[in-house]
Amino acid sequence: MGFALMKGASTGTNIFFTDVNTERALITADSIGAKVLESNLEAAQKGDFIFLAVKPQVLAQVLVEIAPALKKRLDSGLPPVLVSMAAGWPISKIQSVIKAKLPVVRIMPNTPALIGRGMIALSASPEVPEEKITEIEIFISSAGVVDRVGEHYMDAVTGLSGSGPAFVYMFIEAMADGGVLAGLPRDKALRYAAQTVIGAAAMVQETGKHPGELKDMVTSPGGTTIEGVTALEDRAFRGAVISAVEAAWKRSVELS
C-alpha cells in the first residue's frame, strides 16, 4: 500500500523510504525515482510527512525506534506529520507510544489504491495544521477518492471499505462460477462478472439513485432477475454481507 501511494505521488515529489527488504526497496525506488534510506531513524530525522506503512503488530516497535528523533524535532518547533495506515491504532495510542503530542494523521486506504481507484478515509489530530492536511490529501488523491471522517468512524471504515474488496472479489468469483455452471467459458464468465460489478457500481455513483431503486429497474415481474434475487434472499445474502462487515469492524475494534 505504501508503494501504491508513493507511485501515484512520485512526479515532482521528493520521496525517500526504508524497507526491511533492501533488494525490493532498491527495485521500487528505481521504478519511481525515489531514494532508499538506511534506517527508519534516518527517515524520521528527514521527512516532512512520515508515512507509517507497516502492519499493526509491528507499529509499536517502529514508533519506539523513531521516537527520539521525533521528539527532538518537536522540541525544535519543526515537527513532522506522522501518517499512519495501521488498522486499529487510534491517534491517541500512537502519541502515547511516542510520548509526545506530535501531529498525526490516520488514513485507511484499500487495495484498489494500487490502480488509483481506492477509497481512502482520512482523520487528523488537532495538532495538524489545515494546510498540512490539504498537502496530504493532494499527495494521496492519485491513489483514489479521499474523504475526511471523524476518527471514531475509522473502525467502521476498516470493516467496510478496508476489508470490503475481499468480499467483492469473492462475489465476482462466485458470479463467474455461476456463469461457468450455466455454460460460459471461464475467461468470458470472469470478464462478464467483473464488468457487471464495475458497471453496477458506476450506476450507483453516477445516477445518485438508491441501490434498491436500481435493483427494481432490473427486476421485471416473473422474470429471470427476480428468480435470482429470491435465491439470494433464501440464502440470507444481505444478512451474510452485513455480518461480514460487522465482523471486520469488530476485529478492528479489538486491534485497537
Secondary structure, DSSP 4 states (H G I P E B T S, - for coil): -HHHHHHHH-TT---EE--S-HHHHHHHHHHHT-EE-S-HHHHHHH-SEEEE-S-HHHHHHHHHHHHHHHHHHHHTT---EEEE--TT--HHHHHHHHTS---EEEEE--GGGGGT-EEEEEEE-TTS-HHHHHHHHHHHGGGEEEEE--GGGHHHHIIIIITHHHHHHHHHHHHHHHHHHTT--HHHHHHHHHHHHHHHHHHHHHH---HHHHHHHH--TTSHHHHHHHHHHHTTHHHHHHHHHHHHHHHHHHH-
